[in-house]
């Protein structure tokens, strides 16, 4: 699992419970460079499943906005496709949505709030994510 936050990027390997944390790289070039280094040092296998939480609006693996990073550099980058080129099978979602999946009970309506660099939110009903409800990424 990769949690790409506004301030930190954290790699967590579930089977070993090992966690690595780095300052969040602001550009795609630095991000992919760091990923390659970590994958190599941690022995990430080809097509090993990966979940990536990204601090912005993500739709079908494509970055629509990244307000706390270098926005123009990230817009329209398809993280799923880029990671597939690195031989990694990846599911990409908003970082707060990822956090929500880790803590919800899956019953009724659940609202997850995250207070980090920004205000993040995700909404679930009966365990299913309601898309695009991260209040921290909507313009006022």
Secondary structure, DSSP 8 states (H G I E B T S, - for coil): -EEE-SSEEEEEETTTTEEEEEE--SSHHHHHHHHHHHHHHHT--TT-EEEEEESSEEETTEEEE-TTS-HHHHTT-BHHHHHHHTT-EEEEEEHHHHHHHHH--SSSEEEEEEESSSEEEEEEETTEEETT--GGGS--
